[in-house]
Amino acid sequence: MSDKCQSTCISNRLRAALADRKITACIPSKGNRKVPIPHDTALYKQRHKVENMFGRIKDWQRIHTRYDRCAHTFMSAICIAATVKFWINQ
């Protein structure tokens, strides 16, 4: 089996397993797929925003490398970074 066929079969099985559990797919299928798989466009846009926010927060070296050893201090740094990033974008 070729790599493309194998990855497609895995993708199909994963999406079928999610559908069995009543989970809606929010990631669109690749553009070169013969039969596109339906997905929730609004949910995908929200997911993309959250991923971008975490990407921007990880720009802060303190958070990216996790200098803080205590969980509460690390969470505080994440909250400060998210607040500053949100405040700058307004």
LUMLUMLUM-237951 format. One record per residue: x, y, z of N, C-alpha, C, O in turn; residue in one letter. Coordinates in pm, whole numbers, padded with zeros to 5 digits, always signed. Example, Ala and Ser with C-alpha at 12.3 -4.5 7.8 and 13.67 -1.06 7.14 Angstrom:
% LUMLUMLUM-237951
+01319-00569+00780+01230-00450+00780+01320-00330+00780+01424-00332+00846A +01285-00225+00708+01367-00106+00714+01290+00003+00787+01341+00114+00804S 
***
This chain:
% LUMLUMLUM-237951
+00083-00116+00000+00000+00000+00000+00089+00125+00000+00189+00130+00072M +00054+00224-00079+00134+00346-00083+00106+00430+00041+00008+00409+00112S +00196+00527+00066+00181+00613+00183+00053+00695+00175-00015+00716+00276D +00019+00742+00053-00101+00825+00037-00226+00743+00069-00316+00790+00139K -00231+00622+00018-00347+00535+00043-00356+00499+00191-00465+00495+00248C -00242+00473+00251-00241+00435+00391-00288+00551+00479-00365+00530+00572Q -00242+00673+00451-00284+00787+00532-00432+00817+00512-00501+00859+00605S -00482+00795+00390-00625+00816+00364-00708+00715+00441-00812+00750+00498T -00664+00590+00444-00737+00486+00518-00739+00517+00667-00841+00499+00733C -00627+00563+00720-00621+00600+00861-00713+00717+00889-00784+00719+00989I -00711+00816+00799-00799+00932+00816-00945+00890+00814-01023+00937+00897S -00981+00803+00721-01120+00756+00713-01161+00682+00840-01271+00702+00891N -01071+00597+00891-01103+00523+01013-01115+00616+01134-01203+00598+01218R -01028+00716+01141-01034+00811+01251-01163+00891+01246-01229+00908+01349L -01200+00940+01128-01324+01017+01114-01446+00930+01143-01544+00977+01201R -01442+00803+01103-01553+00712+01132-01566+00688+01282-01676+00682+01336A -01451+00673+01350-01454+00653+01495-01510+00777+01565-01585+00765+01662A -01474+00895+01516-01528+01017+01574-01678+01028+01550-01753+01068+01639L -01722+00992+01430-01865+00997+01397-01944+00899+01484-02057+00928+01523A -01886+00783+01514-01952+00685+01601-01976+00741+01741-02072+00705+01808D -01886+00831+01783-01897+00891+01916-01974+01023+01912-01976+01097+02010R -02037+01052+01797-02117+01175+01778-02032+01302+01788-02079+01404+01838K -01907+01294+01741-01816+01409+01740-01811+01463+01598-01785+01388+01504I -01836+01593+01582-01837+01656+01450-01695+01691+01408-01619+01749+01486T -01661+01657+01286-01529+01692+01234-01524+01842+01209-01614+01898+01147A -01418+01906+01257-01408+02050+01237-01288+02086+01149-01271+02203+01115C -01207+01989+01112-01093+02016+01024-01134+01972+00883-01176+01858+00864I -01121+02062+00785-01162+02025+00649-01068+01921+00589-00952+01910+00628P -01121+01846+00494-01036+01748+00426-00942+01821+00330-00964+01937+00296S -00838+01752+00288-00741+01813+00197-00808+01845+00064-00907+01781+00025K -00754+01943-00006-00813+01988-00131-00807+01887-00243-00890+01890-00334G -00709+01796-00237-00695+01698-00344-00776+01571-00321-00763+01475-00397N -00859+01569-00220-00943+01452-00191-01057+01445-00293-01119+01547-00324R -01084+01326-00345-01187+01311-00449-01326+01345-00397-01402+01415-00464K -01358+01297-00280-01489+01325-00219-01464+01406-00091-01419+01351+00009V -01492+01537-00096-01468+01618+00024-01555+01574+00142-01670+01536+00125P -01497+01581+00259-01568+01542+00380-01631+01668+00440-01562+01768+00455I -01759+01665+00474-01822+01784+00534-01761+01814+00671-01724+01724+00746P -01753+01941+00701-01701+01983+00830-01775+02108+00877-01842+02175+00798H -01762+02139+01002-01827+02256+01061-01735+02377+01043-01635+02389+01113D -01769+02466+00950-01685+02580+00916-01674+02677+01032-01565+02728+01059T -01783+02705+01101-01781+02799+01214-01693+02747+01326-01615+02822+01385A -01704+02618+01356-01622+02558+01460-01475+02560+01421-01388+02581+01506L -01445+02538+01293-01307+02542+01246-01247+02681+01262-01131+02694+01299Y -01325+02786+01235-01276+02923+01251-01244+02952+01398-01143+03016+01429K -01331+02905+01488-01305+02925+01631-01181+02849+01675-01100+02900+01753Q -01166+02727+01627-01050+02645+01660-00922+02711+01612-00820+02711+01682R -00928+02768+01493-00812+02835+01435-00771+02956+01520-00652+02980+01540H -00869+03031+01569-00840+03147+01655-00770+03104+01783-00675+03168+01828K -00816+02994+01842-00757+02945+01966-00613+02899+01940-00524+02928+02020V -00590+02828+01830-00455+02782+01797-00362+02900+01775-00247+02898+01819E -00410+03004+01707-00328+03123+01684-00296+03193+01815-00185+03244+01833N -00392+03198+01908-00367+03262+02036-00256+03190+02112-00166+03253+02167M -00261+03056+02114-00156+02981+02182-00022+03001+02111+00082+03006+02177F -00023+03012+01980+00100+03038+01906+00160+03173+01944+00282+03185+01958G +00076+03274+01960+00124+03407+01999+00175+03408+02142+00275+03473+02173R +00106+03336+02230+00150+03329+02369+00287+03261+02378+00370+03300+02459I +00310+03160+02295+00437+03089+02299+00553+03174+02246+00669+03134+02257K +00522+03291+02188+00629+03382+02148+00703+03435+02271+00819+03474+02261D +00638+03435+02384+00703+03478+02507+00795+03366+02553+00749+03254+02577W +00922+03396+02566+01020+03292+02597+00994+03227+02733+01015+03107+02750Q +00948+03306+02828+00922+03252+02961+00818+03140+02956+00829+03041+03028R +00718+03156+02870+00613+03055+02859+00657+02941+02768+00630+02824+02795I +00726+02977+02659+00770+02877+02563+00862+02773+02628+00850+02654+02602H +00954+02819+02713+01050+02728+02776+01008+02684+02916+01073+02601+02978T +00898+02741+02964+00844+02712+03098+00950+02727+03206+00992+02630+03270R +00994+02852+03225+01091+02882+03329+01034+02856+03469+01106+02811+03558Y +00907+02884+03487+00846+02872+03620+00824+02725+03655+00771+02648+03575D +00864+02689+03774+00849+02549+03816+00712+02523+03877+00656+02415+03860R +00658+02620+03947+00528+02602+04011+00415+02618+03909+00421+02707+03823C +00316+02534+03918+00204+02538+03822+00127+02668+03833+00086+02723+03730A +00106+02719+03955+00028+02842+03970+00104+02962+03914+00042+03054+03860H +00237+02964+03926+00316+03073+03870+00314+03067+03718+00304+03170+03651T +00322+02947+03664+00317+02929+03519+00182+02972+03465+00175+03039+03362F +00073+02934+03533-00061+02973+03490-00077+03124+03498-00142+03184+03412M -00020+03187+03599-00026+03333+03611+00045+03399+03494-00003+03499+03440S +00160+03344+03454+00234+03399+03340+00153+03385+03212+00153+03476+03128A +00083+03274+03196-00002+03254+03077-00115+03356+03077-00147+03413+02973I -00177+03378+03192-00287+03475+03201-00238+03616+03169-00306+03691+03098C -00123+03653+03220-00068+03786+03191-00037+03799+03043-00070+03901+02982I +00025+03698+02984+00059+03702+02842-00067+03711+02756-00071+03789+02660A -00169+03633+02790-00293+03636+02712-00361+03772+02725-00414+03824+02626A -00359+03830+02845-00421+03960+02866-00349+04068+02786-00412+04151+02721T -00217+04066+02790-00139+04165+02716-00161+04150+02567-00180+04249+02497V -00158+04027+02517-00181+04003+02374-00321+04049+02333-00338+04109+02227K -00420+04020+02415-00557+04062+02386-00568+04214+02389-00633+04274+02303F -00505+04276+02487-00512+04420+02504-00443+04492+02387-00492+04595+02340W -00331+04440+02341-00259+04501+02228-00340+04491+02100-00337+04583+02018I -00412+04381+02081-00491+04362+01958-00616+04446+01955-00678+04458+01849N -00657+04505+02066-00780+04586+02068-00756+04721+02014-00849+04802+02009Q 
***
